[in-house]
Amino acid sequence: MDIATIQTCPRPGRPSLLGRLRLALATRRHRQRLTELDPYLLRDIGLSEAEVKFEVSRPFWDVPQHWLR
């Protein structure tokens, strides 16, 4: 194993700061995309428009704790 591989391997059990930032930005992007779905598609995935508004209003860093393990 060379030094580049060692430095880029994530620590087991906990994502890096960069990993958490990527997760937060992806979460923000996914929440924003929910607003672009038609009402019939929201019903298909089991969400109401009120639930979507609530989800989109959450801060981008607010993700379930099990996502961060």
N, CA, C, O and CB atoms as a CASP TS submission, in Angstrom:
PFRMAT TS
TARGET T0000
AUTHOR 0000-0000-0000
METHOD Language model
MODEL 1
PARENT N/A
ATOM      1  N   MET     1       0.851  -1.175   0.000  1.00  0.00           N
ATOM      2  CA  MET     1       0.000   0.000   0.000  1.00  0.00           C
ATOM      3  C   MET     1       0.894   1.235   0.000  1.00  0.00           C
ATOM      4  O   MET     1       1.809   1.334   0.817  1.00  0.00           O
ATOM      5  CB  MET     1      -0.966   0.000   1.224  1.00  0.00           C
ATOM      6  N   ASP     2       0.648   2.147  -0.877  1.00  0.00           N
ATOM      7  CA  ASP     2       1.480   3.346  -0.923  1.00  0.00           C
ATOM      8  C   ASP     2       0.895   4.450  -0.044  1.00  0.00           C
ATOM      9  O   ASP     2      -0.217   4.317   0.468  1.00  0.00           O
ATOM     10  CB  ASP     2       1.626   3.840  -2.370  1.00  0.00           C
ATOM     11  N   ILE     3       1.626   5.512   0.127  1.00  0.00           N
ATOM     12  CA  ILE     3       1.236   6.595   1.020  1.00  0.00           C
ATOM     13  C   ILE     3      -0.049   7.290   0.568  1.00  0.00           C
ATOM     14  O   ILE     3      -0.833   7.720   1.414  1.00  0.00           O
ATOM     15  CB  ILE     3       2.355   7.606   1.119  1.00  0.00           C
ATOM     16  N   ALA     4      -0.285   7.413  -0.740  1.00  0.00           N
ATOM     17  CA  ALA     4      -1.500   8.064  -1.242  1.00  0.00           C
ATOM     18  C   ALA     4      -2.737   7.280  -0.837  1.00  0.00           C
ATOM     19  O   ALA     4      -3.766   7.864  -0.499  1.00  0.00           O
ATOM     20  CB  ALA     4      -1.445   8.209  -2.772  1.00  0.00           C
ATOM     21  N   THR     5      -2.638   5.967  -0.871  1.00  0.00           N
ATOM     22  CA  THR     5      -3.773   5.131  -0.485  1.00  0.00           C
ATOM     23  C   THR     5      -4.054   5.275   1.003  1.00  0.00           C
ATOM     24  O   THR     5      -5.213   5.349   1.414  1.00  0.00           O
ATOM     25  CB  THR     5      -3.508   3.656  -0.837  1.00  0.00           C
ATOM     26  N   ILE     6      -3.024   5.314   1.795  1.00  0.00           N
ATOM     27  CA  ILE     6      -3.186   5.429   3.238  1.00  0.00           C
ATOM     28  C   ILE     6      -3.852   6.755   3.596  1.00  0.00           C
ATOM     29  O   ILE     6      -4.728   6.788   4.461  1.00  0.00           O
ATOM     30  CB  ILE     6      -1.827   5.303   3.944  1.00  0.00           C
ATOM     31  N   GLN     7      -3.454   7.841   2.951  1.00  0.00           N
ATOM     32  CA  GLN     7      -3.995   9.151   3.277  1.00  0.00           C
ATOM     33  C   GLN     7      -5.442   9.323   2.821  1.00  0.00           C
ATOM     34  O   GLN     7      -6.165  10.130   3.406  1.00  0.00           O
ATOM     35  CB  GLN     7      -3.139  10.221   2.659  1.00  0.00           C
ATOM     36  N   THR     8      -5.884   8.606   1.813  1.00  0.00           N
ATOM     37  CA  THR     8      -7.238   8.801   1.312  1.00  0.00           C
ATOM     38  C   THR     8      -8.233   7.799   1.876  1.00  0.00           C
ATOM     39  O   THR     8      -9.427   7.911   1.599  1.00  0.00           O
ATOM     40  CB  THR     8      -7.240   8.718  -0.183  1.00  0.00           C
ATOM     41  N   CYS     9      -7.791   6.838   2.646  1.00  0.00           N
ATOM     42  CA  CYS     9      -8.699   5.866   3.238  1.00  0.00           C
ATOM     43  C   CYS     9      -9.481   6.531   4.360  1.00  0.00           C
ATOM     44  O   CYS     9      -8.890   7.150   5.245  1.00  0.00           O
ATOM     45  CB  CYS     9      -7.928   4.630   3.762  1.00  0.00           C
ATOM     46  N   PRO    10     -10.805   6.409   4.333  1.00  0.00           N
ATOM     47  CA  PRO    10     -11.584   7.007   5.407  1.00  0.00           C
ATOM     48  C   PRO    10     -11.394   6.237   6.711  1.00  0.00           C
ATOM     49  O   PRO    10     -11.139   5.033   6.703  1.00  0.00           O
ATOM     50  CB  PRO    10     -13.066   7.052   5.027  1.00  0.00           C
ATOM     51  N   ARG    11     -11.520   6.935   7.809  1.00  0.00           N
ATOM     52  CA  ARG    11     -11.457   6.270   9.104  1.00  0.00           C
ATOM     53  C   ARG    11     -12.712   5.436   9.285  1.00  0.00           C
ATOM     54  O   ARG    11     -13.808   5.903   8.975  1.00  0.00           O
ATOM     55  CB  ARG    11     -11.301   7.296  10.259  1.00  0.00           C
ATOM     56  N   PRO    12     -12.580   4.235   9.772  1.00  0.00           N
ATOM     57  CA  PRO    12     -13.755   3.400   9.965  1.00  0.00           C
ATOM     58  C   PRO    12     -14.657   3.958  11.055  1.00  0.00           C
ATOM     59  O   PRO    12     -14.179   4.433  12.085  1.00  0.00           O
ATOM     60  CB  PRO    12     -13.342   1.978  10.306  1.00  0.00           C
ATOM     61  N   GLY    13     -15.952   3.899  10.824  1.00  0.00           N
ATOM     62  CA  GLY    13     -16.919   4.287  11.832  1.00  0.00           C
ATOM     63  C   GLY    13     -17.349   5.731  11.835  1.00  0.00           C
ATOM     64  O   GLY    13     -18.397   6.052  12.395  1.00  0.00           O
ATOM     65  N   ARG    14     -16.580   6.613  11.232  1.00  0.00           N
ATOM     66  CA  ARG    14     -16.941   8.020  11.270  1.00  0.00           C
ATOM     67  C   ARG    14     -16.486   8.717   9.993  1.00  0.00           C
ATOM     68  O   ARG    14     -15.307   8.658   9.643  1.00  0.00           O
ATOM     69  CB  ARG    14     -16.330   8.701  12.503  1.00  0.00           C
ATOM     70  N   PRO    15     -17.418   9.383   9.287  1.00  0.00           N
ATOM     71  CA  PRO    15     -17.010  10.064   8.057  1.00  0.00           C
ATOM     72  C   PRO    15     -16.126  11.269   8.354  1.00  0.00           C
ATOM     73  O   PRO    15     -16.207  11.873   9.423  1.00  0.00           O
ATOM     74  CB  PRO    15     -18.237  10.504   7.263  1.00  0.00           C
ATOM     75  N   SER    16     -15.300  11.596   7.406  1.00  0.00           N
ATOM     76  CA  SER    16     -14.423  12.757   7.544  1.00  0.00           C
ATOM     77  C   SER    16     -15.238  14.044   7.446  1.00  0.00           C
ATOM     78  O   SER    16     -16.422  14.025   7.112  1.00  0.00           O
ATOM     79  CB  SER    16     -13.315  12.737   6.466  1.00  0.00           C
ATOM     80  N   LEU    17     -14.587  15.138   7.740  1.00  0.00           N
ATOM     81  CA  LEU    17     -15.246  16.441   7.629  1.00  0.00           C
ATOM     82  C   LEU    17     -15.703  16.672   6.189  1.00  0.00           C
ATOM     83  O   LEU    17     -16.808  17.159   5.951  1.00  0.00           O
ATOM     84  CB  LEU    17     -14.296  17.580   8.088  1.00  0.00           C
ATOM     85  N   LEU    18     -14.849  16.322   5.239  1.00  0.00           N
ATOM     86  CA  LEU    18     -15.218  16.467   3.838  1.00  0.00           C
ATOM     87  C   LEU    18     -16.403  15.556   3.495  1.00  0.00           C
ATOM     88  O   LEU    18     -17.292  15.951   2.740  1.00  0.00           O
ATOM     89  CB  LEU    18     -14.013  16.148   2.931  1.00  0.00           C
ATOM     90  N   GLY    19     -16.415  14.372   4.034  1.00  0.00           N
ATOM     91  CA  GLY    19     -17.530  13.452   3.803  1.00  0.00           C
ATOM     92  C   GLY    19     -18.833  13.994   4.360  1.00  0.00           C
ATOM     93  O   GLY    19     -19.887  13.872   3.736  1.00  0.00           O
ATOM     94  N   ARG    20     -18.752  14.596   5.541  1.00  0.00           N
ATOM     95  CA  ARG    20     -19.960  15.188   6.137  1.00  0.00           C
ATOM     96  C   ARG    20     -20.451  16.385   5.321  1.00  0.00           C
ATOM     97  O   ARG    20     -21.656  16.576   5.155  1.00  0.00           O
ATOM     98  CB  ARG    20     -19.682  15.622   7.590  1.00  0.00           C
ATOM     99  N   LEU    21     -19.523  17.181   4.817  1.00  0.00           N
ATOM    100  CA  LEU    21     -19.897  18.321   3.982  1.00  0.00           C
ATOM    101  C   LEU    21     -20.570  17.851   2.701  1.00  0.00           C
ATOM    102  O   LEU    21     -21.590  18.405   2.290  1.00  0.00           O
ATOM    103  CB  LEU    21     -18.665  19.175   3.651  1.00  0.00           C
ATOM    104  N   ARG    22     -20.005  16.835   2.075  1.00  0.00           N
ATOM    105  CA  ARG    22     -20.624  16.274   0.867  1.00  0.00           C
ATOM    106  C   ARG    22     -22.025  15.765   1.151  1.00  0.00           C
ATOM    107  O   ARG    22     -22.944  15.984   0.362  1.00  0.00           O
ATOM    108  CB  ARG    22     -19.767  15.142   0.303  1.00  0.00           C
ATOM    109  N   LEU    23     -22.189  15.080   2.286  1.00  0.00           N
ATOM    110  CA  LEU    23     -23.502  14.565   2.671  1.00  0.00           C
ATOM    111  C   LEU    23     -24.492  15.702   2.878  1.00  0.00           C
ATOM    112  O   LEU    23     -25.635  15.626   2.427  1.00  0.00           O
ATOM    113  CB  LEU    23     -23.395  13.722   3.946  1.00  0.00           C
ATOM    114  N   ALA    24     -24.052  16.762   3.562  1.00  0.00           N
ATOM    115  CA  ALA    24     -24.935  17.896   3.816  1.00  0.00           C
ATOM    116  C   ALA    24     -25.352  18.579   2.521  1.00  0.00           C
ATOM    117  O   ALA    24     -26.518  18.936   2.357  1.00  0.00           O
ATOM    118  CB  ALA    24     -24.253  18.900   4.736  1.00  0.00           C
ATOM    119  N   LEU    25     -24.419  18.762   1.609  1.00  0.00           N
ATOM    120  CA  LEU    25     -24.757  19.411   0.333  1.00  0.00           C
ATOM    121  C   LEU    25     -25.654  18.519  -0.526  1.00  0.00           C
ATOM    122  O   LEU    25     -26.560  19.014  -1.197  1.00  0.00           O
ATOM    123  CB  LEU    25     -23.475  19.764  -0.443  1.00  0.00           C
ATOM    124  N   ALA    26     -25.410  17.222  -0.510  1.00  0.00           N
ATOM    125  CA  ALA    26     -26.280  16.303  -1.258  1.00  0.00           C
ATOM    126  C   ALA    26     -27.679  16.304  -0.662  1.00  0.00           C
ATOM    127  O   ALA    26     -28.668  16.251  -1.394  1.00  0.00           O
ATOM    128  CB  ALA    26     -25.698  14.867  -1.256  1.00  0.00           C
ATOM    129  N   THR    27     -27.767  16.363   0.659  1.00  0.00           N
ATOM    130  CA  THR    27     -29.072  16.417   1.324  1.00  0.00           C
ATOM    131  C   THR    27     -29.819  17.676   0.921  1.00  0.00           C
ATOM    132  O   THR    27     -31.017  17.631   0.641  1.00  0.00           O
ATOM    133  CB  THR    27     -28.909  16.362   2.854  1.00  0.00           C
ATOM    134  N   ARG    28     -29.118  18.792   0.892  1.00  0.00           N
ATOM    135  CA  ARG    28     -29.741  20.059   0.471  1.00  0.00           C
ATOM    136  C   ARG    28     -30.262  19.959  -0.958  1.00  0.00           C
ATOM    137  O   ARG    28     -31.375  20.389  -1.261  1.00  0.00           O
ATOM    138  CB  ARG    28     -28.732  21.224   0.583  1.00  0.00           C
ATOM    139  N   ARG    29     -29.443  19.389  -1.821  1.00  0.00           N
ATOM    140  CA  ARG    29     -29.825  19.243  -3.230  1.00  0.00           C
ATOM    141  C   ARG    29     -31.041  18.324  -3.377  1.00  0.00           C
ATOM    142  O   ARG    29     -31.949  18.623  -4.153  1.00  0.00           O
ATOM    143  CB  ARG    29     -28.643  18.691  -4.052  1.00  0.00           C
ATOM    144  N   HIS    30     -31.067  17.224  -2.650  1.00  0.00           N
ATOM    145  CA  HIS    30     -32.193  16.286  -2.735  1.00  0.00           C
ATOM    146  C   HIS    30     -33.474  16.911  -2.193  1.00  0.00           C
ATOM    147  O   HIS    30     -34.552  16.732  -2.760  1.00  0.00           O
ATOM    148  CB  HIS    30     -31.874  14.995  -1.964  1.00  0.00           C
ATOM    149  N   ARG    31     -33.347  17.640  -1.100  1.00  0.00           N
ATOM    150  CA  ARG    31     -34.537  18.303  -0.546  1.00  0.00           C
ATOM    151  C   ARG    31     -35.081  19.338  -1.523  1.00  0.00           C
ATOM    152  O   ARG    31     -36.295  19.470  -1.680  1.00  0.00           O
ATOM    153  CB  ARG    31     -34.207  18.973   0.804  1.00  0.00           C
ATOM    154  N   GLN    32     -34.198  20.062  -2.169  1.00  0.00           N
ATOM    155  CA  GLN    32     -34.636  21.068  -3.138  1.00  0.00           C
ATOM    156  C   GLN    32     -35.338  20.406  -4.325  1.00  0.00           C
ATOM    157  O   GLN    32     -36.317  20.939  -4.846  1.00  0.00           O
ATOM    158  CB  GLN    32     -33.436  21.905  -3.627  1.00  0.00           C
ATOM    159  N   ARG    33     -34.843  19.264  -4.743  1.00  0.00           N
ATOM    160  CA  ARG    33     -35.453  18.557  -5.876  1.00  0.00           C
ATOM    161  C   ARG    33     -36.847  18.054  -5.552  1.00  0.00           C
ATOM    162  O   ARG    33     -37.663  17.870  -6.455  1.00  0.00           O
ATOM    163  CB  ARG    33     -34.579  17.393  -6.300  1.00  0.00           C
ATOM    164  N   LEU    34     -37.132  17.830  -4.278  1.00  0.00           N
ATOM    165  CA  LEU    34     -38.491  17.434  -3.898  1.00  0.00           C
ATOM    166  C   LEU    34     -39.511  18.480  -4.329  1.00  0.00           C
ATOM    167  O   LEU    34     -40.638  18.139  -4.691  1.00  0.00           O
ATOM    168  CB  LEU    34     -38.580  17.212  -2.386  1.00  0.00           C
ATOM    169  N   THR    35     -39.118  19.762  -4.292  1.00  0.00           N
ATOM    170  CA  THR    35     -40.050  20.832  -4.656  1.00  0.00           C
ATOM    171  C   THR    35     -40.375  20.817  -6.145  1.00  0.00           C
ATOM    172  O   THR    35     -41.367  21.408  -6.572  1.00  0.00           O
ATOM    173  CB  THR    35     -39.471  22.187  -4.269  1.00  0.00           C
ATOM    174  N   GLU    36     -39.546  20.146  -6.934  1.00  0.00           N
ATOM    175  CA  GLU    36     -39.755  20.099  -8.382  1.00  0.00           C
ATOM    176  C   GLU    36     -40.682  18.962  -8.813  1.00  0.00           C
ATOM    177  O   GLU    36     -41.084  18.895  -9.975  1.00  0.00           O
ATOM    178  CB  GLU    36     -38.426  19.957  -9.083  1.00  0.00           C
ATOM    179  N   LEU    37     -41.019  18.069  -7.878  1.00  0.00           N
ATOM    180  CA  LEU    37     -41.865  16.928  -8.234  1.00  0.00           C
ATOM    181  C   LEU    37     -43.328  17.329  -8.319  1.00  0.00           C
ATOM    182  O   LEU    37     -43.802  18.159  -7.543  1.00  0.00           O
ATOM    183  CB  LEU    37     -41.695  15.802  -7.220  1.00  0.00           C
ATOM    184  N   ASP    38     -44.029  16.740  -9.258  1.00  0.00           N
ATOM    185  CA  ASP    38     -45.469  16.959  -9.389  1.00  0.00           C
ATOM    186  C   ASP    38     -46.193  16.311  -8.209  1.00  0.00           C
ATOM    187  O   ASP    38     -45.694  15.352  -7.620  1.00  0.00           O
ATOM    188  CB  ASP    38     -45.998  16.387 -10.737  1.00  0.00           C
ATOM    189  N   PRO    39     -47.383  16.844  -7.862  1.00  0.00           N
ATOM    190  CA  PRO    39     -48.139  16.294  -6.724  1.00  0.00           C
ATOM    191  C   PRO    39     -48.407  14.791  -6.840  1.00  0.00           C
ATOM    192  O   PRO    39     -48.378  14.084  -5.833  1.00  0.00           O
ATOM    193  CB  PRO    39     -49.457  17.023  -6.592  1.00  0.00           C
ATOM    194  N   TYR    40     -48.665  14.297  -8.043  1.00  0.00           N
ATOM    195  CA  TYR    40     -48.939  12.864  -8.169  1.00  0.00           C
ATOM    196  C   TYR    40     -47.694  12.030  -7.889  1.00  0.00           C
ATOM    197  O   TYR    40     -47.798  10.902  -7.407  1.00  0.00           O
ATOM    198  CB  TYR    40     -49.473  12.548  -9.565  1.00  0.00           C
ATOM    199  N   LEU    41     -46.514  12.580  -8.190  1.00  0.00           N
ATOM    200  CA  LEU    41     -45.272  11.870  -7.861  1.00  0.00           C
ATOM    201  C   LEU    41     -45.007  11.900  -6.358  1.00  0.00           C
ATOM    202  O   LEU    41     -44.506  10.926  -5.795  1.00  0.00           O
ATOM    203  CB  LEU    41     -44.081  12.487  -8.619  1.00  0.00           C
ATOM    204  N   LEU    42     -45.341  13.009  -5.709  1.00  0.00           N
ATOM    205  CA  LEU    42     -45.195  13.073  -4.262  1.00  0.00           C
ATOM    206  C   LEU    42     -46.111  12.049  -3.593  1.00  0.00           C
ATOM    207  O   LEU    42     -45.698  11.363  -2.658  1.00  0.00           O
ATOM    208  CB  LEU    42     -45.506  14.493  -3.749  1.00  0.00           C
ATOM    209  N   ARG    43     -47.338  11.946  -4.065  1.00  0.00           N
ATOM    210  CA  ARG    43     -48.255  10.941  -3.514  1.00  0.00           C
ATOM    211  C   ARG    43     -47.710   9.542  -3.729  1.00  0.00           C
ATOM    212  O   ARG    43     -47.869   8.665  -2.880  1.00  0.00           O
ATOM    213  CB  ARG    43     -49.646  11.068  -4.153  1.00  0.00           C
ATOM    214  N   ASP    44     -47.068   9.338  -4.868  1.00  0.00           N
ATOM    215  CA  ASP    44     -46.518   8.022  -5.193  1.00  0.00           C
ATOM    216  C   ASP    44     -45.421   7.615  -4.203  1.00  0.00           C
ATOM    217  O   ASP    44     -45.285   6.433  -3.885  1.00  0.00           O
ATOM    218  CB  ASP    44     -45.963   8.020  -6.624  1.00  0.00           C
ATOM    219  N   ILE    45     -44.652   8.569  -3.722  1.00  0.00           N
ATOM    220  CA  ILE    45     -43.597   8.243  -2.756  1.00  0.00           C
ATOM    221  C   ILE    45     -44.059   8.466  -1.318  1.00  0.00           C
ATOM    222  O   ILE    45     -43.268   8.335  -0.384  1.00  0.00           O
ATOM    223  CB  ILE    45     -42.350   9.082  -3.034  1.00  0.00           C
ATOM    224  N   GLY    46     -45.326   8.801  -1.139  1.00  0.00           N
ATOM    225  CA  GLY    46     -45.907   8.897   0.197  1.00  0.00           C
ATOM    226  C   GLY    46     -45.664  10.199   0.927  1.00  0.00           C
ATOM    227  O   GLY    46     -45.631  10.222   2.158  1.00  0.00           O
ATOM    228  N   LEU    47     -45.493  11.292   0.185  1.00  0.00           N
ATOM    229  CA  LEU    47     -45.284  12.595   0.806  1.00  0.00           C
ATOM    230  C   LEU    47     -46.383  13.570   0.410  1.00  0.00           C
ATOM    231  O   LEU    47     -46.859  13.567  -0.726  1.00  0.00           O
ATOM    232  CB  LEU    47     -43.918  13.158   0.420  1.00  0.00           C
ATOM    233  N   SER    48     -46.774  14.401   1.364  1.00  0.00           N
ATOM    234  CA  SER    48     -47.729  15.463   1.054  1.00  0.00           C
ATOM    235  C   SER    48     -46.932  16.728   0.750  1.00  0.00           C
ATOM    236  O   SER    48     -45.734  16.797   1.024  1.00  0.00           O
ATOM    237  CB  SER    48     -48.742  15.697   2.238  1.00  0.00           C
ATOM    238  N   GLU    49     -47.597  17.716   0.188  1.00  0.00           N
ATOM    239  CA  GLU    49     -46.913  18.976  -0.099  1.00  0.00           C
ATOM    240  C   GLU    49     -46.471  19.660   1.194  1.00  0.00           C
ATOM    241  O   GLU    49     -45.438  20.328   1.221  1.00  0.00           O
ATOM    242  CB  GLU    49     -47.827  19.910  -0.910  1.00  0.00           C
ATOM    243  N   ALA    50     -47.250  19.497   2.264  1.00  0.00           N
ATOM    244  CA  ALA    50     -46.870  20.079   3.560  1.00  0.00           C
ATOM    245  C   ALA    50     -45.600  19.415   4.101  1.00  0.00           C
ATOM    246  O   ALA    50     -44.739  20.090   4.665  1.00  0.00           O
ATOM    247  CB  ALA    50     -48.026  19.929   4.581  1.00  0.00           C
ATOM    248  N   GLU    51     -45.486  18.106   3.930  1.00  0.00           N
ATOM    249  CA  GLU    51     -44.277  17.402   4.376  1.00  0.00           C
ATOM    250  C   GLU    51     -43.054  17.850   3.579  1.00  0.00           C
ATOM    251  O   GLU    51     -41.956  17.970   4.122  1.00  0.00           O
ATOM    252  CB  GLU    51     -44.463  15.880   4.243  1.00  0.00           C
ATOM    253  N   VAL    52     -43.256  18.091   2.303  1.00  0.00           N
ATOM    254  CA  VAL    52     -42.152  18.568   1.459  1.00  0.00           C
ATOM    255  C   VAL    52     -41.719  19.961   1.909  1.00  0.00           C
ATOM    256  O   VAL    52     -40.522  20.229   2.017  1.00  0.00           O
ATOM    257  CB  VAL    52     -42.569  18.589  -0.038  1.00  0.00           C
ATOM    258  N   LYS    53     -42.679  20.850   2.172  1.00  0.00           N
ATOM    259  CA  LYS    53     -42.338  22.199   2.636  1.00  0.00           C
ATOM    260  C   LYS    53     -41.556  22.145   3.936  1.00  0.00           C
ATOM    261  O   LYS    53     -40.594  22.891   4.119  1.00  0.00           O
ATOM    262  CB  LYS    53     -43.604  23.041   2.822  1.00  0.00           C
ATOM    263  N   PHE    54     -41.971  21.258   4.847  1.00  0.00           N
ATOM    264  CA  PHE    54     -41.256  21.109   6.114  1.00  0.00           C
ATOM    265  C   PHE    54     -39.839  20.595   5.871  1.00  0.00           C
ATOM    266  O   PHE    54     -38.881  21.118   6.440  1.00  0.00           O
ATOM    267  CB  PHE    54     -42.015  20.157   7.056  1.00  0.00           C
ATOM    268  N   GLU    55     -39.709  19.585   5.038  1.00  0.00           N
ATOM    269  CA  GLU    55     -38.402  18.984   4.756  1.00  0.00           C
ATOM    270  C   GLU    55     -37.452  20.003   4.126  1.00  0.00           C
ATOM    271  O   GLU    55     -36.276  20.065   4.486  1.00  0.00           O
ATOM    272  CB  GLU    55     -38.560  17.767   3.828  1.00  0.00           C
ATOM    273  N   VAL    56     -37.957  20.793   3.196  1.00  0.00           N
ATOM    274  CA  VAL    56     -37.121  21.782   2.511  1.00  0.00           C
ATOM    275  C   VAL    56     -36.715  22.905   3.467  1.00  0.00           C
ATOM    276  O   VAL    56     -35.654  23.503   3.288  1.00  0.00           O
ATOM    277  CB  VAL    56     -37.865  22.365   1.293  1.00  0.00           C
ATOM    278  N   SER    57     -37.525  23.199   4.465  1.00  0.00           N
ATOM    279  CA  SER    57     -37.202  24.277   5.404  1.00  0.00           C
ATOM    280  C   SER    57     -36.137  23.874   6.423  1.00  0.00           C
ATOM    281  O   SER    57     -35.596  24.737   7.113  1.00  0.00           O
ATOM    282  CB  SER    57     -38.453  24.717   6.131  1.00  0.00           C
ATOM    283  N   ARG    58     -35.828  22.588   6.530  1.00  0.00           N
ATOM    284  CA  ARG    58     -34.809  22.130   7.478  1.00  0.00           C
ATOM    285  C   ARG    58     -33.422  22.574   7.006  1.00  0.00           C
ATOM    286  O   ARG    58     -33.174  22.649   5.803  1.00  0.00           O
ATOM    287  CB  ARG    58     -34.860  20.584   7.637  1.00  0.00           C
ATOM    288  N   PRO    59     -32.530  22.864   7.935  1.00  0.00           N
ATOM    289  CA  PRO    59     -31.159  23.235   7.546  1.00  0.00           C
ATOM    290  C   PRO    59     -30.460  22.082   6.845  1.00  0.00           C
ATOM    291  O   PRO    59     -30.747  20.920   7.136  1.00  0.00           O
ATOM    292  CB  PRO    59     -30.345  23.669   8.776  1.00  0.00           C
ATOM    293  N   PHE    60     -29.554  22.379   5.933  1.00  0.00           N
ATOM    294  CA  PHE    60     -28.913  21.340   5.133  1.00  0.00           C
ATOM    295  C   PHE    60     -28.064  20.404   5.974  1.00  0.00           C
ATOM    296  O   PHE    60     -27.813  19.271   5.565  1.00  0.00           O
ATOM    297  CB  PHE    60     -28.063  21.965   4.060  1.00  0.00           C
ATOM    298  N   TRP    61     -27.615  20.854   7.141  1.00  0.00           N
ATOM    299  CA  TRP    61     -26.804  19.975   7.978  1.00  0.00           C
ATOM    300  C   TRP    61     -27.651  19.068   8.863  1.00  0.00           C
ATOM    301  O   TRP    61     -27.115  18.183   9.530  1.00  0.00           O
ATOM    302  CB  TRP    61     -25.874  20.797   8.838  1.00  0.00           C
ATOM    303  N   ASP    62     -28.955  19.273   8.880  1.00  0.00           N
ATOM    304  CA  ASP    62     -29.859  18.486   9.719  1.00  0.00           C
ATOM    305  C   ASP    62     -30.195  17.173   9.024  1.00  0.00           C
ATOM    306  O   ASP    62     -31.127  17.098   8.223  1.00  0.00           O
ATOM    307  CB  ASP    62     -31.152  19.279  10.033  1.00  0.00           C
ATOM    308  N   VAL    63     -29.430  16.155   9.338  1.00  0.00           N
ATOM    309  CA  VAL    63     -29.655  14.813   8.774  1.00  0.00           C
ATOM    310  C   VAL    63     -29.786  13.826   9.925  1.00  0.00           C
ATOM    311  O   VAL    63     -29.306  14.098  11.026  1.00  0.00           O
ATOM    312  CB  VAL    63     -28.487  14.390   7.806  1.00  0.00           C
ATOM    313  N   PRO    64     -30.424  12.690   9.692  1.00  0.00           N
ATOM    314  CA  PRO    64     -30.521  11.689  10.764  1.00  0.00           C
ATOM    315  C   PRO    64     -29.139  11.256  11.249  1.00  0.00           C
ATOM    316  O   PRO    64     -28.198  11.163  10.460  1.00  0.00           O
ATOM    317  CB  PRO    64     -31.312  10.464  10.279  1.00  0.00           C
ATOM    318  N   GLN    65     -29.023  10.995  12.535  1.00  0.00           N
ATOM    319  CA  GLN    65     -27.741  10.618  13.122  1.00  0.00           C
ATOM    320  C   GLN    65     -27.166   9.345  12.520  1.00  0.00           C
ATOM    321  O   GLN    65     -25.947   9.206  12.422  1.00  0.00           O
ATOM    322  CB  GLN    65     -27.891  10.446  14.605  1.00  0.00           C
ATOM    323  N   HIS    66     -28.032   8.407  12.111  1.00  0.00           N
ATOM    324  CA  HIS    66     -27.508   7.155  11.559  1.00  0.00           C
ATOM    325  C   HIS    66     -26.827   7.371  10.212  1.00  0.00           C
ATOM    326  O   HIS    66     -26.089   6.497   9.758  1.00  0.00           O
ATOM    327  CB  HIS    66     -28.632   6.134  11.411  1.00  0.00           C
ATOM    328  N   TRP    67     -27.054   8.509   9.564  1.00  0.00           N
ATOM    329  CA  TRP    67     -26.349   8.820   8.313  1.00  0.00           C
ATOM    330  C   TRP    67     -24.901   9.190   8.582  1.00  0.00           C
ATOM    331  O   TRP    67     -24.055   9.074   7.695  1.00  0.00           O
ATOM    332  CB  TRP    67     -27.050   9.962   7.566  1.00  0.00           C
ATOM    333  N   LEU    68     -24.609   9.635   9.794  1.00  0.00           N
ATOM    334  CA  LEU    68     -23.273  10.140  10.114  1.00  0.00           C
ATOM    335  C   LEU    68     -22.343   9.069  10.673  1.00  0.00           C
ATOM    336  O   LEU    68     -21.172   9.351  10.926  1.00  0.00           O
ATOM    337  CB  LEU    68     -23.381  11.268  11.100  1.00  0.00           C
ATOM    338  N   ARG    69     -22.821   7.884  10.867  1.00  0.00           N
ATOM    339  CA  ARG    69     -21.974   6.803  11.413  1.00  0.00           C
ATOM    340  C   ARG    69     -21.155   6.153  10.369  1.00  0.00           C
ATOM    341  O   ARG    69     -20.395   5.231  10.666  1.00  0.00           O
ATOM    342  CB  ARG    69     -22.800   5.764  12.092  1.00  0.00           C
TER
END
